[in-house]
C-alpha cells in the first residue's frame, strides 16, 4: 500500500500528506513525518491530531506505534496531550525557515528531577526535628558509660524493649526483647539472613517486588521463585519445595492490597508442614487509610515468621535503623553473622529512637503523617479523576504510593515522556520478576509522599500532562 495518509478536514481541519519512509521503521518514520509537518508550518499550533486508532487505521500501522510517536513528540515539546482536548500541536512551536532546518543538540538536562514522584521515600521536610532533638539530648545525657564502648550485636536493650511494646500494640507482633536484633534496614536484614547462610534458598518471592532485593539475593547465591499475584495477594497455594518465602502481606509492594486472611493461614500452615520460614517485610505497615489495620502474620506463629521493619518510611531512610523479630532458632545465627562488634547502627541513634518511641513521639508523628499522606493520596485521585478519568488508581488503601493502570502498550512511552519532563517515577514493569509466568500489566508506580507540600501541586499537574489520553 502507499505509505502515506491524506487526512479529512473534519478530523484536524486541513488536508495533510505524511510520507512514511526512511530508515528506522514505522515509528521513526511517523515521528519524522509529523515533526517535519510542524517545522514546515503544515501543522499549525493548536491543530488537533486524530486519535490513535484513527491514524493507525489510516496508515496501516499498529496503534502502539502511533501512541509511542505521539508520546515522543509530547516529550520533546512538539505536541501537547490533555484529557478532553486530545493531542494537539504545541502552541510554542515556531515553524523554521528552510535554512534553519538543521539538527541541533538537545539542551542539557537539569540535574535531578523537577518533580520527584518516586516511590519509597517519605517527605524529607516533615522529619520531626524538634522532637527528635529532644530525644537525642535525653538519650545522650542519660546514656550509661558502657553505651560508649563496643556495641552489643543484638542492639541496645532500651530500644529492643521499646520495640517489644510498640510492635505488640501497633502491629500485633508477639515477641520479647531477646528475640529482636537491630539492623540498619531491610536490605541489611536480607544480607544477614541469606548472605551469611542463616537461611538458604530456594526462596519464593512475589512476582512483583523490588529488583534491588532480587539482585542482593542473587549475589548471595539464592535462587528466587516467583509467586503470581491476584486481588487477594500472593498465590501461596503455588508454594512447593522452597525453604522460605518473602512476602509483603500488609500492603503488597508495589501492586497494593493486603494478603487475604485465608492465604495468611495457608502460608503459615505451609511453613509448619514444610519446616520452612516466612520472611515478612512490613515496609509501611503504619500507613493505612481506608481499612482496618492489618496485623502482622508473625502474630499467627512467632516460630515460623521472621518479621522485619524499619523507620525508613515512617521517619527517614537517613536514620539507618531497622529490626528483625526472630524465631528462637535463628537468633544465635543472626548474631554470629553480625559479629562481636556492632558496626551498622549508631548506639546514640538507637537510644534516641528508644526514647522517641517510649515517650509517644513516634506514635504522634505517625498519626500526623498518616493524615498528611492520606490528604496527598486524595489529591492525586482527584487530579486524575478530573484530568485523566480513564486511568485507574489502585493500591491506595494504605502506603505511600499508588499504581496507575495504563492502556496496554503505553507504559514505556509514558515513562519516557515523564523523564523528558523532569518527572521521577517508575513503570510497573521495573518491578516484575523476570521468570514469572504472570501476564504483564502496564502501569506507573507513583509515590505521593516524597515532594514537599509546596511542590506537590506542581508535581501532580506535570504528571497529568504526560499521561496518555483515552484511546
C-alpha positions as CSV (number, residue, x, y, z in Angstrom):
1,X,0.0,0.0,0.0
2,X,1.0,3.6,-0.5
3,X,3.0,4.8,2.6
4,X,1.0,8.0,3.0
5,X,-2.1,9.3,4.6
6,X,-4.5,12.1,3.5
7,X,-6.4,13.3,6.5
8,X,-10.0,14.5,6.2
9,X,-10.9,18.1,7.1
10,X,-13.3,17.1,9.8
11,X,-10.6,15.4,11.8
12,X,-7.9,18.1,12.0
13,X,-9.3,20.9,9.9
14,X,-6.8,20.6,6.9
15,X,-5.6,18.1,4.4
16,X,-2.2,16.6,5.4
17,X,0.0,14.3,3.5
18,X,2.5,12.2,5.5
19,X,5.3,10.2,3.8
20,X,6.4,7.2,6.0
21,X,9.8,6.5,4.6
22,X,13.4,6.3,5.6
23,X,15.4,4.0,8.0
24,X,14.3,3.1,11.5
25,X,10.9,1.5,11.0
26,X,7.3,2.9,11.0
27,X,7.6,4.6,14.4
28,X,10.7,6.6,13.5
29,X,9.2,7.4,10.1
30,X,5.9,8.7,11.7
31,X,7.8,10.8,14.2
32,X,9.9,12.3,11.5
33,X,6.9,13.0,9.2
34,X,5.0,14.7,12.0
35,X,8.0,16.7,13.2
36,X,8.6,17.9,9.6
37,X,5.0,18.8,9.1
38,X,5.2,21.0,12.3
39,X,8.5,22.5,11.3
40,X,7.3,23.4,7.8
41,X,4.1,25.0,9.1
42,X,1.7,22.5,7.5
43,X,0.5,21.7,11.1
44,X,-0.2,25.0,12.8
45,X,0.0,25.5,16.6
46,X,-3.2,24.3,18.2
47,X,-4.1,21.8,15.4
48,X,-5.7,18.7,16.8
49,X,-4.3,15.4,15.7
50,X,-6.5,12.3,15.2
51,X,-6.9,9.6,17.9
52,X,-4.5,6.7,17.9
53,X,-7.0,4.3,16.4
54,X,-8.0,6.6,13.5
55,X,-4.4,7.4,12.5
56,X,-3.3,3.8,12.9
57,X,-6.1,2.6,10.7
58,X,-5.4,5.2,8.0
59,X,-1.7,4.5,8.0
60,X,-1.9,0.7,8.3
61,X,0.3,0.7,11.4
62,X,-0.2,-0.6,14.9
63,X,-2.0,1.5,17.5
64,X,1.0,1.3,19.8
65,X,3.2,2.8,17.0
66,X,1.0,5.9,16.9
67,X,0.9,6.1,20.7
68,X,4.7,5.9,21.0
69,X,5.1,8.5,18.3
70,X,2.7,10.9,20.0
71,X,4.4,10.4,23.4
72,X,7.8,11.0,21.9
73,X,6.7,14.3,20.4
74,X,4.9,15.3,23.6
75,X,8.1,14.7,25.5
76,X,10.1,16.8,23.0
77,X,7.6,19.6,23.2
78,X,6.3,19.4,19.7
79,X,2.8,18.2,20.8
80,X,0.6,18.5,23.9
81,X,-1.8,16.0,25.3
82,X,-4.7,16.9,27.6
83,X,-7.7,14.9,28.6
84,X,-10.8,16.2,26.8
85,X,-8.9,18.1,24.1
86,X,-6.8,15.3,22.6
87,X,-3.4,15.6,21.1
88,X,-2.5,19.0,19.6
89,X,0.4,20.8,18.1
90,X,2.1,22.8,20.8
91,X,1.4,26.5,20.8
92,X,5.0,27.5,21.4
93,X,6.4,25.6,18.4
94,X,7.6,28.0,15.7
95,X,7.9,27.0,12.0
96,X,11.5,27.2,11.0
97,X,12.8,28.7,7.7
98,X,14.3,26.3,5.3
99,X,17.9,27.4,6.1
100,X,17.3,26.7,9.8
101,X,16.2,23.1,9.4
102,X,19.3,21.5,10.7
103,X,19.6,19.1,13.6
104,X,20.5,20.7,16.9
105,X,21.7,19.1,20.1
106,X,19.1,18.8,22.8
107,X,19.5,21.3,25.6
108,X,21.3,19.9,28.7
109,X,19.0,18.2,31.2
110,X,18.9,19.7,34.7
111,X,20.4,17.7,37.4
112,X,17.9,15.7,39.3
113,X,14.1,15.6,38.7
114,X,12.0,18.7,38.8
115,X,9.2,16.6,40.2
116,X,10.0,13.6,42.4
117,X,7.2,11.1,42.4
118,X,9.5,8.1,43.0
119,X,8.3,5.5,45.5
120,X,9.9,4.5,48.7
121,X,10.8,7.7,50.5
122,X,8.8,10.0,52.8
123,X,8.6,13.8,52.8
124,X,12.1,14.8,54.0
125,X,10.8,18.2,55.0
126,X,8.4,16.6,57.6
127,X,11.2,15.0,59.7
128,X,10.3,15.8,63.4
129,X,13.5,17.7,64.1
130,X,12.4,19.3,67.4
131,X,11.1,16.1,68.9
132,X,14.0,14.0,67.7
133,X,16.5,16.5,69.0
134,X,14.8,16.4,72.4
135,X,15.0,12.6,72.4
136,X,18.6,12.7,71.3
137,X,19.6,15.1,74.1
138,X,17.9,13.0,76.7
139,X,19.5,9.8,75.3
140,X,22.9,11.5,75.4
141,X,22.5,12.8,78.9
142,X,21.1,9.6,80.3
143,X,23.2,7.0,78.5
144,X,25.3,4.8,80.8
145,X,29.0,4.9,80.4
146,X,29.1,1.4,78.9
147,X,27.0,2.6,76.0
148,X,30.1,4.4,74.6
149,X,32.0,1.1,74.5
150,X,31.8,-1.7,72.0
151,X,28.2,-2.3,71.0
152,X,26.1,-5.4,71.5
153,X,25.3,-7.1,68.1
154,X,21.7,-7.5,69.2
155,X,21.4,-3.8,69.6
156,X,20.7,-1.6,72.7
157,X,18.3,-3.3,75.1
158,X,16.5,0.0,75.7
159,X,15.4,0.0,72.0
160,X,14.6,-3.7,72.0
161,X,12.3,-3.2,75.0
162,X,10.6,-0.2,73.5
163,X,10.0,-2.0,70.2
164,X,8.6,-5.1,72.0
165,X,5.9,-2.9,73.5
166,X,5.3,-0.8,70.3
167,X,5.1,-3.7,67.9
168,X,2.8,-5.7,70.1
169,X,0.4,-2.7,70.4
170,X,0.6,-1.4,66.8
171,X,1.3,-4.4,64.7
172,X,0.2,-7.4,66.7
173,X,3.7,-8.8,66.9
174,X,4.4,-11.4,69.7
175,X,7.9,-11.3,70.9
176,X,10.4,-10.5,73.7
177,X,13.5,-8.2,73.7
178,X,15.9,-11.1,73.3
179,X,14.2,-12.2,70.1
180,X,14.8,-8.7,68.5
181,X,18.0,-7.9,66.6
182,X,18.6,-4.3,65.5
183,X,19.9,-3.8,61.9
184,X,20.2,-0.9,59.6
185,X,17.2,-1.7,57.4
186,X,15.6,-4.4,55.3
187,X,18.5,-4.8,52.9
188,X,20.8,-5.3,55.8
189,X,18.4,-7.9,57.2
190,X,18.4,-9.8,53.9
191,X,22.2,-9.8,53.8
192,X,22.4,-11.1,57.4
193,X,19.8,-13.8,56.8
194,X,20.9,-15.0,53.3
195,X,24.3,-13.6,52.7
196,X,25.7,-15.2,55.8
197,X,24.0,-18.6,55.4
198,X,21.5,-18.3,58.2
199,X,18.8,-19.1,55.6
200,X,19.2,-20.8,52.3
201,X,17.3,-20.9,49.1
202,X,15.4,-21.5,47.0
203,X,13.3,-18.6,48.2
204,X,9.7,-17.9,47.0
205,X,9.0,-14.2,46.3
206,X,6.1,-12.2,45.0
207,X,6.0,-11.8,41.2
208,X,6.2,-8.0,41.6
209,X,8.8,-6.6,44.1
210,X,12.0,-4.6,44.3
211,X,14.6,-5.7,41.8
212,X,17.3,-4.4,44.2
213,X,16.3,-7.1,46.7
214,X,16.3,-9.8,44.0
215,X,19.8,-8.6,42.9
216,X,21.0,-8.8,46.5
217,X,19.7,-12.3,46.9
218,X,21.2,-13.4,43.6
219,X,24.6,-12.1,44.7
220,X,24.2,-14.3,47.8
221,X,23.6,-17.3,45.5
222,X,19.9,-17.5,46.4
223,X,17.5,-18.6,43.6
224,X,14.2,-16.8,43.8
225,X,10.9,-18.4,42.6
226,X,8.1,-16.0,41.7
227,X,4.6,-16.4,43.1
228,X,1.8,-15.0,40.9
229,X,-0.4,-12.2,42.4
230,X,-4.1,-11.6,42.2
231,X,-6.7,-9.4,44.0
232,X,-6.1,-11.5,47.2
233,X,-2.4,-11.1,47.2
234,X,0.3,-13.7,46.6
235,X,-0.9,-17.1,45.3
236,X,0.6,-19.0,48.3
237,X,-1.0,-22.3,47.1
238,X,1.7,-22.3,44.5
239,X,4.4,-22.8,47.2
240,X,6.2,-26.1,46.8
241,X,9.7,-27.3,47.8
242,X,11.1,-23.8,48.7
243,X,12.7,-23.4,52.1
244,X,11.4,-19.9,52.7
245,X,9.0,-17.3,51.3
246,X,9.4,-13.5,51.3
247,X,6.1,-11.6,51.5
248,X,4.7,-8.1,51.9
249,X,1.4,-9.2,53.5
250,X,0.2,-5.9,55.0
251,X,0.5,-4.0,51.7
252,X,1.8,-5.9,48.7
253,X,4.7,-4.0,47.1
254,X,4.1,-2.4,44.6
255,X,0.7,-3.5,43.4
256,X,-1.1,-2.8,46.8
257,X,-3.6,-4.7,48.9
258,X,-3.2,-7.0,51.9
259,X,-2.8,-10.7,51.8
260,X,-6.2,-12.4,52.1
261,X,-6.8,-13.9,55.6
262,X,-7.3,-17.4,54.3
263,X,-3.9,-17.1,52.5
264,X,-2.3,-15.9,55.7
265,X,-3.4,-19.0,57.4
266,X,-2.4,-21.1,54.4
267,X,1.1,-19.8,54.3
268,X,1.6,-20.4,58.0
269,X,0.3,-24.0,57.5
270,X,2.8,-24.4,54.6
271,X,5.7,-23.3,56.8
272,X,4.7,-25.7,59.6
273,X,4.3,-28.6,57.3
274,X,7.5,-27.9,55.3
275,X,9.6,-26.8,58.2
276,X,10.1,-23.5,56.3
277,X,10.0,-19.9,57.3
278,X,8.2,-16.8,56.2
279,X,10.1,-13.5,55.9
280,X,7.6,-10.7,56.5
281,X,8.6,-7.3,55.1
282,X,6.5,-4.8,57.0
283,X,7.8,-1.8,55.0
284,X,4.9,0.6,55.5
285,X,2.5,-1.1,57.9
286,X,1.8,2.0,59.9
287,X,0.2,3.9,57.0
288,X,-3.4,2.6,56.3
289,X,-6.2,4.9,55.3
290,X,-9.5,3.2,54.2
291,X,-9.4,-0.1,56.0
292,X,-8.9,-1.6,59.4
293,X,-5.3,-2.2,60.5
294,X,-3.9,-5.4,59.1
295,X,-1.8,-7.1,61.8
296,X,1.4,-9.0,61.2
297,X,1.4,-12.5,60.0
298,X,4.1,-13.1,62.7
299,X,1.3,-13.0,65.3
300,X,-0.1,-16.2,63.9
301,X,3.1,-18.2,64.6
302,X,6.2,-16.4,66.0
303,X,8.3,-19.5,65.5
304,X,7.6,-19.6,61.7
305,X,7.9,-16.0,60.8
306,X,10.8,-13.5,60.7
307,X,9.3,-10.0,61.0
308,X,11.4,-7.2,59.6
309,X,10.6,-3.5,59.9
310,X,12.4,-0.1,59.8
311,X,11.9,3.6,60.2
312,X,12.8,4.4,56.5
313,X,9.2,5.1,55.6
314,X,7.9,6.4,58.9
315,X,10.8,8.7,59.8
316,X,13.6,8.9,57.2
317,X,15.9,6.5,55.3
318,X,18.7,8.6,56.7
319,X,18.0,7.1,60.2
320,X,19.6,3.8,59.5
321,X,17.6,1.7,61.9
322,X,15.6,-1.4,61.4
323,X,14.7,-4.6,63.4
324,X,14.3,-8.3,62.9
325,X,11.9,-10.2,65.2
326,X,13.2,-13.7,65.0
327,X,12.1,-17.2,65.9
328,X,14.3,-18.5,68.7
329,X,16.2,-20.9,66.5
330,X,17.6,-18.1,64.3
331,X,18.8,-15.6,67.0
332,X,22.2,-17.1,67.5
333,X,22.9,-17.4,63.8
334,X,22.0,-13.8,63.1
335,X,24.1,-12.5,66.0
336,X,27.1,-14.6,64.7
337,X,26.6,-13.1,61.3
338,X,26.7,-9.6,62.7
339,X,29.9,-10.3,64.6
340,X,31.0,-9.2,68.1
341,X,31.2,-5.5,67.3
342,X,28.2,-3.6,66.2
343,X,29.3,-1.8,63.0
344,X,26.0,-0.8,61.5
345,X,23.6,1.1,63.8
346,X,24.8,4.0,65.9
347,X,24.2,3.4,69.6
348,X,23.2,7.1,70.1
349,X,20.6,6.8,67.3
350,X,19.3,3.6,68.9
351,X,19.0,5.3,72.3
352,X,17.3,8.3,70.7
353,X,14.7,6.1,68.9
354,X,14.1,4.2,72.2
355,X,13.2,7.5,73.9
356,X,11.2,8.7,70.8
357,X,9.1,5.5,70.9
358,X,8.7,5.3,74.7
359,X,7.5,8.8,75.1
360,X,4.9,8.5,72.4
361,X,6.6,10.9,70.0
362,X,6.8,8.1,67.3
363,X,3.0,7.4,67.6
364,X,2.2,11.2,67.3
365,X,4.5,11.5,64.3
366,X,3.0,8.5,62.5
367,X,-0.6,9.8,63.1
368,X,0.3,13.2,61.8
369,X,2.0,11.8,58.7
370,X,-0.9,9.3,58.1
371,X,-3.2,12.3,57.9
372,X,-0.9,14.2,55.6
373,X,-0.3,11.2,53.2
374,X,-4.0,10.4,53.1
375,X,-4.6,14.0,52.0
376,X,-2.0,13.7,49.3
377,X,-3.5,10.4,48.2
378,X,-6.9,12.0,47.9
379,X,-5.4,15.0,45.9
380,X,-3.8,12.5,43.5
381,X,-7.1,10.7,43.0
382,X,-9.0,13.9,42.5
383,X,-6.5,15.2,39.9
384,X,-6.7,12.0,37.9
385,X,-10.5,12.0,38.1
386,X,-10.5,15.5,36.6
387,X,-7.8,15.2,34.0
388,X,-7.4,11.5,33.3
389,X,-10.6,9.7,34.3
390,X,-9.7,6.7,32.1
391,X,-6.6,6.0,34.3
392,X,-7.5,3.6,37.1
393,X,-5.8,4.2,40.5
394,X,-5.2,1.1,42.6
395,X,-3.3,0.1,45.8
396,X,-4.2,3.3,47.7
397,X,-5.9,1.9,50.8
398,X,-2.5,2.1,52.5
399,X,1.1,3.0,52.0
400,X,3.0,5.9,50.3
401,X,2.4,5.1,46.6
402,X,-0.3,4.4,44.1
403,X,-0.4,2.2,41.0
404,X,-1.9,3.9,37.9
405,X,-3.2,1.4,35.4
406,X,-2.4,2.5,31.8
407,X,-3.9,1.4,28.5
408,X,-2.0,-1.6,27.1
409,X,1.2,-0.7,25.3
410,X,1.6,2.8,26.7
411,X,3.8,2.3,29.8
412,X,7.1,2.6,28.2
413,X,6.3,5.8,26.2
414,X,4.7,7.4,29.3
415,X,7.7,6.7,31.5
416,X,9.9,8.2,28.7
417,X,7.7,11.3,28.4
418,X,7.8,11.7,32.2
419,X,11.6,11.6,32.2
420,X,11.8,14.2,29.5
421,X,9.6,16.5,31.5
422,X,11.7,16.0,34.6
423,X,9.3,13.7,36.5
424,X,10.8,10.9,38.5
425,X,8.5,7.8,38.7
426,X,8.7,4.2,37.9
427,X,7.0,1.9,35.4
428,X,5.3,-1.2,36.8
429,X,7.5,-3.4,34.6
430,X,10.6,-2.4,36.6
431,X,9.3,-4.5,39.5
432,X,8.2,-7.6,37.6
433,X,10.2,-10.8,38.2
434,X,11.9,-11.9,35.0
435,X,10.9,-15.5,35.4
436,X,7.2,-15.1,36.3
437,X,4.5,-16.5,34.1
438,X,2.1,-13.9,35.3
439,X,0.8,-11.6,32.5
440,X,2.5,-8.2,32.3
441,X,0.5,-5.1,33.3
442,X,1.0,-1.6,32.0
443,X,1.1,0.9,34.8
444,X,3.0,3.6,36.8
445,X,4.2,3.4,40.4
446,X,3.7,6.9,41.7
447,X,5.0,8.0,45.1
448,X,2.9,10.7,46.7
449,X,5.0,11.1,49.9
450,X,8.3,12.5,48.6
451,X,7.5,16.0,47.4
452,X,7.3,18.8,50.0
453,X,3.8,20.3,50.5
454,X,4.5,23.4,48.4
455,X,5.8,21.3,45.5
456,X,3.1,18.6,45.4
457,X,0.5,20.5,43.3
458,X,3.0,21.3,40.5
459,X,4.1,17.6,40.6
460,X,0.5,16.5,40.1
461,X,0.0,18.9,37.2
462,X,3.1,17.7,35.5
463,X,2.1,14.0,36.0
464,X,-1.4,14.6,34.4
465,X,0.3,16.3,31.5
466,X,2.3,13.2,30.4
467,X,-0.5,10.5,30.9
468,X,-1.7,9.0,27.7
469,X,-5.1,10.2,26.5
470,X,-8.0,7.8,26.3
471,X,-7.7,5.8,23.2
